[in-house]
Amino acid sequence: MDSEASSFQSGLTGLVLANVPPRSPAAMPAGAIIAWTPTRLALAVGAWLMEETQLPASLVVTTPKRRA
Amino acid sequence: MPDGSLAFRRWLFLLLTLSATAAAVAKLWSVLQADGLTLGETLFLFLFAILFGWIASAFWLALFGAVARLEGLRLLPLIPAPRGDGDLKSRTAILMPVYNEDVARVFASVQAIHDSVRDAGERGFDFYILSDSTDPDHWISEEMAWQQLRRALPDANIFYRHRHRNAGRKSGNIQDFCENWGSLYDYMVVLDADSLMTGETLGALARLMDANPRAGLIQAPAQLVGRHSLFARIQQFAASVYGPTFTAGLAALQGPDGNYWGHNAIIRMRAFLQHGGLPQLPGKPPFGGEIMSHDFVEAAFLRRAGWDIWLAPDLGGSFEEPPPSIYDYLKRDRRWAQGNLQHARILIAQGIRLPSRLHMAMGIMSYLASPIWLLMLVVSALSLVPYGAPAQAGDHAALLQLAAATVILLYAPKLLALGMILREPLAVRAHGGIGALLRSAFWESLFAILFAPVVMLAHSWYVLTILLGIATGWGPQARNDRALPLGFVIRRYWPHTAVGMGGAYLLWRFAPDDLAWYTPLLAGLLLAIPLVRLTSSLRLGMAAARRGLFLIPSETVKLPVLERAHRLLAQPAQETRNFRRLVLDDAGVQSLHLTLLQESPPPRDTPPEKLAELAAAAKRRDTAGFSRADWIALLSDPNSIASASSA
């Protein structure tokens, strides 16, 4: 098709292009929406409890081993 | 974790809201429990607690906003990037997704924004018109308008892409861009077809993103501008006067746990590519399928991944147009109601941060509040609760106190916001002066009283139909001011009037002492038809403007980007014509169309024999019986176009 063709109807003469840049495909992963189930809820509560009750290392008391 | 002062503000807000609600509920309970609580009274108390908490939260939000402004709190505590740093190093894509929109308006906006960016001396901004238009005339008209714009601005990077299947609607449109060209850019700014932003603001947003690498998204609140119907002018005025105080309150409480409102925001491309993808929800619409209100969910996903989401309440330079009439406003609300209620599935999902859950919960509540209010009124009107004439004098006083508290909570935010404006002489002048400002505020409040019950009934209906599983589509919005025909308004709003008449009769017949309490509500319903019709009027809108009513800064202090857009729109547009036929009859249009098809090849899913049939009919110019799908199939196939054309 002659891109320089003139038209008296549209007035479009001499196309100006350089349209979209070349595609650079990159997939967009869909975010996860995970519903709560009783099992997941129980595990999450358990993990939270463990985290809340775990002592920081500085507070852990250790007794040195006695040498025989 | 939020910093100490932010955490303090949040806890204080929660404490104040709960305290006010608890006090009100306790007061009402003391009245109702005097002779034992019935089931109806318990239900009433429960509904009252929810609604009172809702309006109390709005009150405290406004108060926080007012205090934040008075104290000069830094509402966007990001590292600023001074303008003097030179040209932006980053690249930003400005996206204009369109779907069968007014072509002249879209391209006028794009050109106005481009010109504003150029005049601000900013570089590094590319423009993409991302078309999902399914109407063939819109499609071809867009191509021609884009070509004319490229000729007017030969040095500008303004691109046009037509998507042939609008999977995922707007969010799918944006995703398609991101997947194909997103990696070329550091940021993107998503616009709506009626959005405008200034070059200064766009530059400022990009610099803020450059200087703050943890920022995933910065939302620039859009001021409502550009319309002239009476309804639109009232909306524009209300947003201009009351909006800044509320957004300041939101910013003061959100911090980096902000939200995304779908447009007029800058987004970090890397963050969005990794975390902005939306899943399909299981099940069918309205609660399953594509996520309709994608913005809240995208923000929640970004936040979940650790990106900061900010609101920039003082940036300015960000605009959009309001719906031109109550009908268009409520039509949009039907879609938004469905989109927000759909968030209930995500609200309770794992991994979403609490502030994001609260954003979704507030969005849901903004629609649930109406049926809750309606139910409360029905329970009250059935005399299950002695609303107007309690037996004890003390009860009467208590109910009056509650009514007064409710009125204060409803109106104090507006008075606060008005007070904030009155402190600033420039802002007062920008709204037409003190007299005009106060008169406008009075009339706006009167309108709001009449409008509220119309919205209540509409929203209640929407929620009911959504819960019954009736989904709606996401068609294009009305973007032009036009007065609604009276017959059209009567057909749409006679139910409101009927409900008002029925309610008034029942109250007069069975509870005449309570009638006074319901007058504002009944007035809005009884006057629904004239309210909708008159407020859609351009003549009344312009008359109000001439009298200095509902003036906003964009009308008194000129906005170059808005003026430019309006001047471009006023230029002679492409004549209304059969654009689809031009592809067959005009060599230039055909050449342009075929070249663009080559760049974005449509899927070949029309059977060859069907295409041959369409091409043969088109060659004879026997196209009167073509459906929209037939035209799309024909216009999507270069071979069929070539064989059918006379160009």
Interface residues (C-beta under 8 A of the other chain):
Chain A: M1 D2 S3 A5 S6 S7 Q9 S10 G11 L12 T13 L15 V16 L17 N19 V20 P21 R23 S24 P25 A26 A27 M28 P29 A30 G31 A32 I33 I34 A35 W36 R40 A44
Chain B: Y128 M144 Q147 R150 R151 P154 F159 Y160 R161 Q175 C178 E179 N180 W181 G182 S183 L184 F272 L273 Q274 H275 G276 G277 L278 P279 Q280 L281 V297 F301 R304 R345 I346 I348 A349 Q350 G351 L582 D585 D586 A587 G588 V589 Q590 S591 L592 L594 T595 L596 E599 S600 A642 A647
